[in-house]
Amino acid sequence: MHRVFSHRNFEIHVKLTEASSGLYDATFRITGGDNAGVVDELGAETRLRNGPFTPERALQIAEEVGQVTIDAVIGEDAS
């Protein structure tokens, strides 16, 4: 399963791989944005630890971790 989330002009690509019946391991990578240096820093595929997870939980965690990663690298959103 693959899902894409948007955050601050970046895309968080989440891939779920079935680990056992109904439970999934998750990886994410970040693409896009205006700053090529930031994309290079964020673009590696990263595996979520402490899995496997239900699909809903895996997607939620990966989206939140991706958002926090973007915010940490480029700074907090002023809004």
PDB file with SEQRES, HELIX, SHEET and CRYST1 records, atoms N, CA, C and O in Angstrom:
SEQRES   1 A   79  MET HIS ARG VAL PHE SER HIS ARG ASN PHE GLU ILE HIS          
SEQRES   2 A   79  VAL LYS LEU THR GLU ALA SER SER GLY LEU TYR ASP ALA          
SEQRES   3 A   79  THR PHE ARG ILE THR GLY GLY ASP ASN ALA GLY VAL VAL          
SEQRES   4 A   79  ASP GLU LEU GLY ALA GLU THR ARG LEU ARG ASN GLY PRO          
SEQRES   5 A   79  PHE THR PRO GLU ARG ALA LEU GLN ILE ALA GLU GLU VAL          
SEQRES   6 A   79  GLY GLN VAL THR ILE ASP ALA VAL ILE GLY GLU ASP ALA          
SEQRES   7 A   79  SER                                                          
HELIX    1 AA1 ALA A   36  LEU A   42  1                                   7    
HELIX    2 AA2 PRO A   55  ILE A   74  1                                  20    
SHEET    1 AA1 4 HIS A   2  HIS A   7  0                                        
SHEET    2 AA1 4 PHE A  10  SER A  20 -1                                        
SHEET    3 AA1 4 LEU A  23  GLY A  32 -1                                        
SHEET    4 AA1 4 THR A  46  ARG A  47 -1                                        
CRYST1    1.000    1.000    1.000  90.00  90.00  90.00 P 1           1          
ATOM      1  N   MET A   1       0.851  -1.165   0.000  1.00  0.00           N  
ATOM      2  CA  MET A   1       0.000   0.000   0.000  1.00  0.00           C  
ATOM      3  C   MET A   1       0.898   1.230   0.000  1.00  0.00           C  
ATOM      4  O   MET A   1       1.926   1.254   0.677  1.00  0.00           O  
ATOM      5  N   HIS A   2       0.515   2.233  -0.748  1.00  0.00           N  
ATOM      6  CA  HIS A   2       1.292   3.458  -0.866  1.00  0.00           C  
ATOM      7  C   HIS A   2       0.356   4.647  -0.687  1.00  0.00           C  
ATOM      8  O   HIS A   2      -0.737   4.672  -1.254  1.00  0.00           O  
ATOM      9  N   ARG A   3       0.781   5.627   0.096  1.00  0.00           N  
ATOM     10  CA  ARG A   3      -0.018   6.832   0.319  1.00  0.00           C  
ATOM     11  C   ARG A   3       0.921   8.022   0.312  1.00  0.00           C  
ATOM     12  O   ARG A   3       2.068   7.912   0.746  1.00  0.00           O  
ATOM     13  N   VAL A   4       0.443   9.161  -0.178  1.00  0.00           N  
ATOM     14  CA  VAL A   4       1.242  10.384  -0.212  1.00  0.00           C  
ATOM     15  C   VAL A   4       0.502  11.465   0.568  1.00  0.00           C  
ATOM     16  O   VAL A   4      -0.688  11.699   0.354  1.00  0.00           O  
ATOM     17  N   PHE A   5       1.226  12.121   1.481  1.00  0.00           N  
ATOM     18  CA  PHE A   5       0.700  13.230   2.262  1.00  0.00           C  
ATOM     19  C   PHE A   5       1.484  14.487   1.896  1.00  0.00           C  
ATOM     20  O   PHE A   5       2.675  14.406   1.596  1.00  0.00           O  
ATOM     21  N   SER A   6       0.834  15.638   1.917  1.00  0.00           N  
ATOM     22  CA  SER A   6       1.508  16.907   1.645  1.00  0.00           C  
ATOM     23  C   SER A   6       1.707  17.670   2.946  1.00  0.00           C  
ATOM     24  O   SER A   6       0.854  17.660   3.833  1.00  0.00           O  
ATOM     25  N   HIS A   7       2.864  18.337   3.037  1.00  0.00           N  
ATOM     26  CA  HIS A   7       3.154  19.183   4.200  1.00  0.00           C  
ATOM     27  C   HIS A   7       4.177  20.230   3.792  1.00  0.00           C  
ATOM     28  O   HIS A   7       5.313  19.895   3.457  1.00  0.00           O  
ATOM     29  N   ARG A   8       3.775  21.507   3.819  1.00  0.00           N  
ATOM     30  CA  ARG A   8       4.676  22.629   3.569  1.00  0.00           C  
ATOM     31  C   ARG A   8       5.447  22.489   2.255  1.00  0.00           C  
ATOM     32  O   ARG A   8       6.667  22.649   2.223  1.00  0.00           O  
ATOM     33  N   ASN A   9       4.738  22.194   1.195  1.00  0.00           N  
ATOM     34  CA  ASN A   9       5.292  22.046  -0.163  1.00  0.00           C  
ATOM     35  C   ASN A   9       6.188  20.824  -0.329  1.00  0.00           C  
ATOM     36  O   ASN A   9       6.924  20.737  -1.312  1.00  0.00           O  
ATOM     37  N   PHE A  10       6.144  19.896   0.591  1.00  0.00           N  
ATOM     38  CA  PHE A  10       6.855  18.628   0.474  1.00  0.00           C  
ATOM     39  C   PHE A  10       5.826  17.517   0.388  1.00  0.00           C  
ATOM     40  O   PHE A  10       4.671  17.700   0.773  1.00  0.00           O  
ATOM     41  N   GLU A  11       6.241  16.368  -0.113  1.00  0.00           N  
ATOM     42  CA  GLU A  11       5.395  15.176  -0.134  1.00  0.00           C  
ATOM     43  C   GLU A  11       6.029  14.112   0.742  1.00  0.00           C  
ATOM     44  O   GLU A  11       7.232  13.861   0.665  1.00  0.00           O  
ATOM     45  N   ILE A  12       5.211  13.491   1.573  1.00  0.00           N  
ATOM     46  CA  ILE A  12       5.647  12.392   2.429  1.00  0.00           C  
ATOM     47  C   ILE A  12       5.083  11.120   1.806  1.00  0.00           C  
ATOM     48  O   ILE A  12       3.872  10.897   1.829  1.00  0.00           O  
ATOM     49  N   HIS A  13       5.957  10.292   1.253  1.00  0.00           N  
ATOM     50  CA  HIS A  13       5.558   9.047   0.598  1.00  0.00           C  
ATOM     51  C   HIS A  13       5.671   7.917   1.616  1.00  0.00           C  
ATOM     52  O   HIS A  13       6.752   7.639   2.136  1.00  0.00           O  
ATOM     53  N   VAL A  14       4.541   7.271   1.892  1.00  0.00           N  
ATOM     54  CA  VAL A  14       4.503   6.190   2.878  1.00  0.00           C  
ATOM     55  C   VAL A  14       4.223   4.881   2.153  1.00  0.00           C  
ATOM     56  O   VAL A  14       3.303   4.795   1.339  1.00  0.00           O  
ATOM     57  N   LYS A  15       5.020   3.865   2.454  1.00  0.00           N  
ATOM     58  CA  LYS A  15       4.829   2.534   1.864  1.00  0.00           C  
ATOM     59  C   LYS A  15       4.634   1.536   2.999  1.00  0.00           C  
ATOM     60  O   LYS A  15       5.451   1.456   3.916  1.00  0.00           O  
ATOM     61  N   LEU A  16       3.541   0.775   2.927  1.00  0.00           N  
ATOM     62  CA  LEU A  16       3.266  -0.274   3.907  1.00  0.00           C  
ATOM     63  C   LEU A  16       3.544  -1.628   3.276  1.00  0.00           C  
ATOM     64  O   LEU A  16       3.154  -1.891   2.139  1.00  0.00           O  
ATOM     65  N   THR A  17       4.223  -2.481   4.029  1.00  0.00           N  
ATOM     66  CA  THR A  17       4.526  -3.840   3.594  1.00  0.00           C  
ATOM     67  C   THR A  17       3.994  -4.793   4.648  1.00  0.00           C  
ATOM     68  O   THR A  17       4.318  -4.661   5.828  1.00  0.00           O  
ATOM     69  N   GLU A  18       3.179  -5.755   4.232  1.00  0.00           N  
ATOM     70  CA  GLU A  18       2.576  -6.673   5.195  1.00  0.00           C  
ATOM     71  C   GLU A  18       3.651  -7.507   5.884  1.00  0.00           C  
ATOM     72  O   GLU A  18       4.456  -8.174   5.234  1.00  0.00           O  
ATOM     73  N   ALA A  19       3.644  -7.455   7.227  1.00  0.00           N  
ATOM     74  CA  ALA A  19       4.597  -8.219   8.034  1.00  0.00           C  
ATOM     75  C   ALA A  19       3.964  -9.514   8.524  1.00  0.00           C  
ATOM     76  O   ALA A  19       4.627 -10.548   8.607  1.00  0.00           O  
ATOM     77  N   SER A  20       2.681  -9.450   8.846  1.00  0.00           N  
ATOM     78  CA  SER A  20       1.895 -10.619   9.229  1.00  0.00           C  
ATOM     79  C   SER A  20       0.440 -10.263   8.968  1.00  0.00           C  
ATOM     80  O   SER A  20       0.142  -9.143   8.555  1.00  0.00           O  
ATOM     81  N   SER A  21      -0.451 -11.187   9.200  1.00  0.00           N  
ATOM     82  CA  SER A  21      -1.855 -10.968   8.868  1.00  0.00           C  
ATOM     83  C   SER A  21      -2.396  -9.703   9.546  1.00  0.00           C  
ATOM     84  O   SER A  21      -2.529  -9.656  10.769  1.00  0.00           O  
ATOM     85  N   GLY A  22      -2.706  -8.678   8.738  1.00  0.00           N  
ATOM     86  CA  GLY A  22      -3.298  -7.452   9.248  1.00  0.00           C  
ATOM     87  C   GLY A  22      -2.323  -6.464   9.856  1.00  0.00           C  
ATOM     88  O   GLY A  22      -2.740  -5.392  10.295  1.00  0.00           O  
ATOM     89  N   LEU A  23      -1.037  -6.788   9.897  1.00  0.00           N  
ATOM     90  CA  LEU A  23      -0.034  -5.893  10.477  1.00  0.00           C  
ATOM     91  C   LEU A  23       1.024  -5.560   9.430  1.00  0.00           C  
ATOM     92  O   LEU A  23       1.401  -6.401   8.614  1.00  0.00           O  
ATOM     93  N   TYR A  24       1.492  -4.320   9.472  1.00  0.00           N  
ATOM     94  CA  TYR A  24       2.363  -3.819   8.416  1.00  0.00           C  
ATOM     95  C   TYR A  24       3.583  -3.105   8.978  1.00  0.00           C  
ATOM     96  O   TYR A  24       3.518  -2.441  10.013  1.00  0.00           O  
ATOM     97  N   ASP A  25       4.698  -3.259   8.267  1.00  0.00           N  
ATOM     98  CA  ASP A  25       5.870  -2.425   8.487  1.00  0.00           C  
ATOM     99  C   ASP A  25       5.703  -1.212   7.585  1.00  0.00           C  
ATOM    100  O   ASP A  25       5.075  -1.302   6.529  1.00  0.00           O  
ATOM    101  N   ALA A  26       6.263  -0.076   7.996  1.00  0.00           N  
ATOM    102  CA  ALA A  26       6.099   1.150   7.219  1.00  0.00           C  
ATOM    103  C   ALA A  26       7.441   1.819   6.977  1.00  0.00           C  
ATOM    104  O   ALA A  26       8.316   1.828   7.844  1.00  0.00           O  
ATOM    105  N   THR A  27       7.585   2.379   5.786  1.00  0.00           N  
ATOM    106  CA  THR A  27       8.723   3.228   5.459  1.00  0.00           C  
ATOM    107  C   THR A  27       8.171   4.525   4.885  1.00  0.00           C  
ATOM    108  O   THR A  27       7.068   4.556   4.341  1.00  0.00           O  
ATOM    109  N   PHE A  28       8.953   5.598   5.013  1.00  0.00           N  
ATOM    110  CA  PHE A  28       8.561   6.857   4.402  1.00  0.00           C  
ATOM    111  C   PHE A  28       9.789   7.544   3.829  1.00  0.00           C  
ATOM    112  O   PHE A  28      10.920   7.303   4.250  1.00  0.00           O  
ATOM    113  N   ARG A  29       9.528   8.409   2.853  1.00  0.00           N  
ATOM    114  CA  ARG A  29      10.568   9.277   2.306  1.00  0.00           C  
ATOM    115  C   ARG A  29       9.914  10.593   1.934  1.00  0.00           C  
ATOM    116  O   ARG A  29       8.712  10.656   1.676  1.00  0.00           O  
ATOM    117  N   ILE A  30      10.715  11.635   1.909  1.00  0.00           N  
ATOM    118  CA  ILE A  30      10.207  12.979   1.679  1.00  0.00           C  
ATOM    119  C   ILE A  30      10.774  13.499   0.364  1.00  0.00           C  
ATOM    120  O   ILE A  30      11.972  13.392   0.103  1.00  0.00           O  
ATOM    121  N   THR A  31       9.889  14.066  -0.464  1.00  0.00           N  
ATOM    122  CA  THR A  31      10.309  14.642  -1.743  1.00  0.00           C  
ATOM    123  C   THR A  31       9.692  16.022  -1.888  1.00  0.00           C  
ATOM    124  O   THR A  31       8.822  16.412  -1.111  1.00  0.00           O  
ATOM    125  N   GLY A  32      10.157  16.761  -2.902  1.00  0.00           N  
ATOM    126  CA  GLY A  32       9.569  18.050  -3.233  1.00  0.00           C  
ATOM    127  C   GLY A  32      10.206  19.198  -2.490  1.00  0.00           C  
ATOM    128  O   GLY A  32      11.343  19.102  -2.028  1.00  0.00           O  
ATOM    129  N   GLY A  33       9.470  20.282  -2.377  1.00  0.00           N  
ATOM    130  CA  GLY A  33       9.980  21.476  -1.719  1.00  0.00           C  
ATOM    131  C   GLY A  33      10.839  22.302  -2.655  1.00  0.00           C  
ATOM    132  O   GLY A  33      11.186  21.866  -3.753  1.00  0.00           O  
ATOM    133  N   ASP A  34      11.174  23.496  -2.207  1.00  0.00           N  
ATOM    134  CA  ASP A  34      11.924  24.441  -3.028  1.00  0.00           C  
ATOM    135  C   ASP A  34      13.426  24.363  -2.817  1.00  0.00           C  
ATOM    136  O   ASP A  34      14.188  24.835  -3.660  1.00  0.00           O  
ATOM    137  N   ASN A  35      13.865  23.780  -1.718  1.00  0.00           N  
ATOM    138  CA  ASN A  35      15.280  23.781  -1.367  1.00  0.00           C  
ATOM    139  C   ASN A  35      15.881  22.416  -1.668  1.00  0.00           C  
ATOM    140  O   ASN A  35      15.618  21.450  -0.952  1.00  0.00           O  
ATOM    141  N   ALA A  36      16.684  22.331  -2.720  1.00  0.00           N  
ATOM    142  CA  ALA A  36      17.256  21.041  -3.138  1.00  0.00           C  
ATOM    143  C   ALA A  36      18.131  20.429  -2.057  1.00  0.00           C  
ATOM    144  O   ALA A  36      18.168  19.205  -1.923  1.00  0.00           O  
ATOM    145  N   GLY A  37      18.836  21.244  -1.284  1.00  0.00           N  
ATOM    146  CA  GLY A  37      19.672  20.726  -0.200  1.00  0.00           C  
ATOM    147  C   GLY A  37      18.848  20.037   0.865  1.00  0.00           C  
ATOM    148  O   GLY A  37      19.263  19.019   1.419  1.00  0.00           O  
ATOM    149  N   VAL A  38      17.683  20.587   1.154  1.00  0.00           N  
ATOM    150  CA  VAL A  38      16.795  19.969   2.143  1.00  0.00           C  
ATOM    151  C   VAL A  38      16.269  18.648   1.612  1.00  0.00           C  
ATOM    152  O   VAL A  38      16.202  17.666   2.352  1.00  0.00           O  
ATOM    153  N   VAL A  39      15.893  18.609   0.335  1.00  0.00           N  
ATOM    154  CA  VAL A  39      15.374  17.370  -0.247  1.00  0.00           C  
ATOM    155  C   VAL A  39      16.439  16.283  -0.203  1.00  0.00           C  
ATOM    156  O   VAL A  39      16.133  15.133   0.110  1.00  0.00           O  
ATOM    157  N   ASP A  40      17.684  16.631  -0.512  1.00  0.00           N  
ATOM    158  CA  ASP A  40      18.766  15.643  -0.428  1.00  0.00           C  
ATOM    159  C   ASP A  40      18.894  15.102   0.982  1.00  0.00           C  
ATOM    160  O   ASP A  40      19.116  13.906   1.175  1.00  0.00           O  
ATOM    161  N   GLU A  41      18.756  15.972   1.967  1.00  0.00           N  
ATOM    162  CA  GLU A  41      18.877  15.555   3.362  1.00  0.00           C  
ATOM    163  C   GLU A  41      17.707  14.676   3.791  1.00  0.00           C  
ATOM    164  O   GLU A  41      17.885  13.754   4.587  1.00  0.00           O  
ATOM    165  N   LEU A  42      16.510  14.955   3.271  1.00  0.00           N  
ATOM    166  CA  LEU A  42      15.302  14.246   3.699  1.00  0.00           C  
ATOM    167  C   LEU A  42      14.926  13.071   2.811  1.00  0.00           C  
ATOM    168  O   LEU A  42      14.069  12.274   3.193  1.00  0.00           O  
ATOM    169  N   GLY A  43      15.537  12.935   1.640  1.00  0.00           N  
ATOM    170  CA  GLY A  43      15.046  12.017   0.621  1.00  0.00           C  
ATOM    171  C   GLY A  43      15.269  10.536   0.842  1.00  0.00           C  
ATOM    172  O   GLY A  43      14.726   9.727   0.090  1.00  0.00           O  
ATOM    173  N   ALA A  44      16.040  10.147   1.836  1.00  0.00           N  
ATOM    174  CA  ALA A  44      16.299   8.723   2.065  1.00  0.00           C  
ATOM    175  C   ALA A  44      15.051   8.031   2.607  1.00  0.00           C  
ATOM    176  O   ALA A  44      14.272   8.622   3.353  1.00  0.00           O  
ATOM    177  N   GLU A  45      14.879   6.777   2.221  1.00  0.00           N  
ATOM    178  CA  GLU A  45      13.761   5.997   2.755  1.00  0.00           C  
ATOM    179  C   GLU A  45      14.084   5.609   4.197  1.00  0.00           C  
ATOM    180  O   GLU A  45      15.169   5.106   4.487  1.00  0.00           O  
ATOM    181  N   THR A  46      13.131   5.848   5.094  1.00  0.00           N  
ATOM    182  CA  THR A  46      13.325   5.607   6.522  1.00  0.00           C  
ATOM    183  C   THR A  46      12.265   4.641   7.022  1.00  0.00           C  
ATOM    184  O   THR A  46      11.081   4.814   6.733  1.00  0.00           O  
ATOM    185  N   ARG A  47      12.676   3.639   7.758  1.00  0.00           N  
ATOM    186  CA  ARG A  47      11.754   2.627   8.294  1.00  0.00           C  
ATOM    187  C   ARG A  47      11.291   3.047   9.686  1.00  0.00           C  
ATOM    188  O   ARG A  47      12.098   3.478  10.509  1.00  0.00           O  
ATOM    189  N   LEU A  48       9.995   2.921   9.944  1.00  0.00           N  
ATOM    190  CA  LEU A  48       9.468   3.183  11.282  1.00  0.00           C  
ATOM    191  C   LEU A  48       9.864   2.048  12.212  1.00  0.00           C  
ATOM    192  O   LEU A  48       9.781   0.876  11.845  1.00  0.00           O  
ATOM    193  N   ARG A  49      10.292   2.396  13.406  1.00  0.00           N  
ATOM    194  CA  ARG A  49      10.678   1.387  14.391  1.00  0.00           C  
ATOM    195  C   ARG A  49       9.464   0.950  15.216  1.00  0.00           C  
ATOM    196  O   ARG A  49       8.403   1.573  15.167  1.00  0.00           O  
ATOM    197  N   ASN A  50       9.644  -0.117  15.960  1.00  0.00           N  
ATOM    198  CA  ASN A  50       8.652  -0.626  16.916  1.00  0.00           C  
ATOM    199  C   ASN A  50       7.389  -1.156  16.255  1.00  0.00           C  
ATOM    200  O   ASN A  50       6.339  -1.215  16.893  1.00  0.00           O  
ATOM    201  N   GLY A  51       7.474  -1.542  14.984  1.00  0.00           N  
ATOM    202  CA  GLY A  51       6.330  -2.131  14.292  1.00  0.00           C  
ATOM    203  C   GLY A  51       6.327  -3.625  14.492  1.00  0.00           C  
ATOM    204  O   GLY A  51       7.153  -4.140  15.245  1.00  0.00           O  
ATOM    205  N   PRO A  52       5.446  -4.326  13.858  1.00  0.00           N  
ATOM    206  CA  PRO A  52       4.501  -3.853  12.850  1.00  0.00           C  
ATOM    207  C   PRO A  52       3.283  -3.180  13.483  1.00  0.00           C  
ATOM    208  O   PRO A  52       3.043  -3.287  14.686  1.00  0.00           O  
ATOM    209  N   PHE A  53       2.521  -2.481  12.632  1.00  0.00           N  
ATOM    210  CA  PHE A  53       1.379  -1.696  13.062  1.00  0.00           C  
ATOM    211  C   PHE A  53       0.145  -2.078  12.244  1.00  0.00           C  
ATOM    212  O   PHE A  53       0.251  -2.719  11.198  1.00  0.00           O  
ATOM    213  N   THR A  54      -1.026  -1.673  12.741  1.00  0.00           N  
ATOM    214  CA  THR A  54      -2.222  -1.753  11.902  1.00  0.00           C  
ATOM    215  C   THR A  54      -2.036  -0.735  10.776  1.00  0.00           C  
ATOM    216  O   THR A  54      -1.264   0.210  10.937  1.00  0.00           O  
ATOM    217  N   PRO A  55      -2.715  -0.900   9.655  1.00  0.00           N  
ATOM    218  CA  PRO A  55      -2.526   0.049   8.549  1.00  0.00           C  
ATOM    219  C   PRO A  55      -2.818   1.499   8.950  1.00  0.00           C  
ATOM    220  O   PRO A  55      -2.073   2.410   8.588  1.00  0.00           O  
ATOM    221  N   GLU A  56      -3.890   1.704   9.688  1.00  0.00           N  
ATOM    222  CA  GLU A  56      -4.268   3.058  10.084  1.00  0.00           C  
ATOM    223  C   GLU A  56      -3.201   3.695  10.965  1.00  0.00           C  
ATOM    224  O   GLU A  56      -2.833   4.854  10.773  1.00  0.00           O  
ATOM    225  N   ARG A  57      -2.713   2.932  11.924  1.00  0.00           N  
ATOM    226  CA  ARG A  57      -1.696   3.443  12.852  1.00  0.00           C  
ATOM    227  C   ARG A  57      -0.376   3.697  12.121  1.00  0.00           C  
ATOM    228  O   ARG A  57       0.290   4.699  12.384  1.00  0.00           O  
ATOM    229  N   ALA A  58       0.000   2.820  11.225  1.00  0.00           N  
ATOM    230  CA  ALA A  58       1.240   2.996  10.466  1.00  0.00           C  
ATOM    231  C   ALA A  58       1.188   4.273   9.631  1.00  0.00           C  
ATOM    232  O   ALA A  58       2.158   5.031   9.602  1.00  0.00           O  
ATOM    233  N   LEU A  59       0.069   4.516   8.954  1.00  0.00           N  
ATOM    234  CA  LEU A  59      -0.067   5.727   8.148  1.00  0.00           C  
ATOM    235  C   LEU A  59      -0.038   6.974   9.021  1.00  0.00           C  
ATOM    236  O   LEU A  59       0.594   7.969   8.665  1.00  0.00           O  
ATOM    237  N   GLN A  60      -0.718   6.925  10.159  1.00  0.00           N  
ATOM    238  CA  GLN A  60      -0.752   8.071  11.068  1.00  0.00           C  
ATOM    239  C   GLN A  60       0.647   8.400  11.590  1.00  0.00           C  
ATOM    240  O   GLN A  60       1.069   9.556  11.564  1.00  0.00           O  
ATOM    241  N   ILE A  61       1.352   7.393  12.057  1.00  0.00           N  
ATOM    242  CA  ILE A  61       2.696   7.614  12.600  1.00  0.00           C  
ATOM    243  C   ILE A  61       3.631   8.136  11.512  1.00  0.00           C  
ATOM    244  O   ILE A  61       4.365   9.096  11.746  1.00  0.00           O  
ATOM    245  N   ALA A  62       3.620   7.528  10.339  1.00  0.00           N  
ATOM    246  CA  ALA A  62       4.513   7.951   9.258  1.00  0.00           C  
ATOM    247  C   ALA A  62       4.229   9.389   8.833  1.00  0.00           C  
ATOM    248  O   ALA A  62       5.162  10.154   8.589  1.00  0.00           O  
ATOM    249  N   GLU A  63       2.958   9.765   8.743  1.00  0.00           N  
ATOM    250  CA  GLU A  63       2.618  11.142   8.382  1.00  0.00           C  
ATOM    251  C   GLU A  63       3.139  12.113   9.440  1.00  0.00           C  
ATOM    252  O   GLU A  63       3.745  13.129   9.102  1.00  0.00           O  
ATOM    253  N   GLU A  64       2.907  11.808  10.717  1.00  0.00           N  
ATOM    254  CA  GLU A  64       3.343  12.699  11.795  1.00  0.00           C  
ATOM    255  C   GLU A  64       4.864  12.805  11.862  1.00  0.00           C  
ATOM    256  O   GLU A  64       5.402  13.898  12.039  1.00  0.00           O  
ATOM    257  N   VAL A  65       5.555  11.679  11.722  1.00  0.00           N  
ATOM    258  CA  VAL A  65       7.023  11.696  11.756  1.00  0.00           C  
ATOM    259  C   VAL A  65       7.565  12.481  10.563  1.00  0.00           C  
ATOM    260  O   VAL A  65       8.526  13.237  10.710  1.00  0.00           O  
ATOM    261  N   GLY A  66       6.970  12.314   9.398  1.00  0.00           N  
ATOM    262  CA  GLY A  66       7.391  13.080   8.230  1.00  0.00           C  
ATOM    263  C   GLY A  66       7.210  14.573   8.431  1.00  0.00           C  
ATOM    264  O   GLY A  66       8.088  15.359   8.075  1.00  0.00           O  
ATOM    265  N   GLN A  67       6.076  14.974   9.001  1.00  0.00           N  
ATOM    266  CA  GLN A  67       5.826  16.389   9.263  1.00  0.00           C  
ATOM    267  C   GLN A  67       6.836  16.955  10.259  1.00  0.00           C  
ATOM    268  O   GLN A  67       7.372  18.044  10.051  1.00  0.00           O  
ATOM    269  N   VAL A  68       7.094  16.224  11.326  1.00  0.00           N  
ATOM    270  CA  VAL A  68       8.056  16.675  12.338  1.00  0.00           C  
ATOM    271  C   VAL A  68       9.455  16.781  11.739  1.00  0.00           C  
ATOM    272  O   VAL A  68      10.196  17.714  12.047  1.00  0.00           O  
ATOM    273  N   THR A  69       9.811  15.837  10.892  1.00  0.00           N  
ATOM    274  CA  THR A  69      11.125  15.864  10.247  1.00  0.00           C  
ATOM    275  C   THR A  69      11.273  17.103   9.371  1.00  0.00           C  
ATOM    276  O   THR A  69      12.294  17.789   9.430  1.00  0.00           O  
ATOM    277  N   ILE A  70      10.268  17.389   8.568  1.00  0.00           N  
ATOM    278  CA  ILE A  70      10.304  18.584   7.720  1.00  0.00           C  
ATOM    279  C   ILE A  70      10.424  19.830   8.584  1.00  0.00           C  
ATOM    280  O   ILE A  70      11.255  20.695   8.309  1.00  0.00           O  
ATOM    281  N   ASP A  71       9.609  19.932   9.620  1.00  0.00           N  
ATOM    282  CA  ASP A  71       9.644  21.098  10.502  1.00  0.00           C  
ATOM    283  C   ASP A  71      10.999  21.253  11.182  1.00  0.00           C  
ATOM    284  O   ASP A  71      11.487  22.373  11.339  1.00  0.00           O  
ATOM    285  N   ALA A  72      11.610  20.146  11.587  1.00  0.00           N  
ATOM    286  CA  ALA A  72      12.904  20.208  12.263  1.00  0.00           C  
ATOM    287  C   ALA A  72      14.002  20.690  11.321  1.00  0.00           C  
ATOM    288  O   ALA A  72      14.899  21.424  11.737  1.00  0.00           O  
ATOM    289  N   VAL A  73      13.937  20.284  10.060  1.00  0.00           N  
ATOM    290  CA  VAL A  73      14.996  20.643   9.114  1.00  0.00           C  
ATOM    291  C   VAL A  73      14.836  22.073   8.596  1.00  0.00           C  
ATOM    292  O   VAL A  73      15.824  22.799   8.486  1.00  0.00           O  
ATOM    293  N   ILE A  74      13.609  22.490   8.277  1.00  0.00           N  
ATOM    294  CA  ILE A  74      13.440  23.829   7.693  1.00  0.00           C  
ATOM    295  C   ILE A  74      12.925  24.851   8.689  1.00  0.00           C  
ATOM    296  O   ILE A  74      12.808  26.027   8.344  1.00  0.00           O  
ATOM    297  N   GLY A  75      12.611  24.445   9.913  1.00  0.00           N  
ATOM    298  CA  GLY A  75      12.130  25.376  10.924  1.00  0.00           C  
ATOM    299  C   GLY A  75      10.624  25.305  11.069  1.00  0.00           C  
ATOM    300  O   GLY A  75       9.911  24.877  10.161  1.00  0.00           O  
ATOM    301  N   GLU A  76      10.158  25.733  12.222  1.00  0.00           N  
ATOM    302  CA  GLU A  76       8.727  25.709  12.515  1.00  0.00           C  
ATOM    303  C   GLU A  76       7.953  26.602  11.563  1.00  0.00           C  
ATOM    304  O   GLU A  76       8.457  27.630  11.111  1.00  0.00           O  
ATOM    305  N   ASP A  77       6.728  26.203  11.262  1.00  0.00           N  
ATOM    306  CA  ASP A  77       5.827  27.001  10.439  1.00  0.00           C  
ATOM    307  C   ASP A  77       5.352  28.186  11.270  1.00  0.00           C  
ATOM    308  O   ASP A  77       4.911  28.003  12.405  1.00  0.00           O  
ATOM    309  N   ALA A  78       5.433  29.385  10.732  1.00  0.00           N  
ATOM    310  CA  ALA A  78       5.075  30.596  11.468  1.00  0.00           C  
ATOM    311  C   ALA A  78       3.572  30.754  11.657  1.00  0.00           C  
ATOM    312  O   ALA A  78       3.153  31.565  12.483  1.00  0.00           O  
ATOM    313  N   SER A  79       2.747  30.015  10.928  1.00  0.00           N  
ATOM    314  CA  SER A  79       1.298  30.207  11.028  1.00  0.00           C  
ATOM    315  C   SER A  79       0.690  29.534  12.216  1.00  0.00           C  
ATOM    316  O   SER A  79      -0.521  29.617  12.419  1.00  0.00           O  
TER     317      SER A  79                                                      
END                                                                             
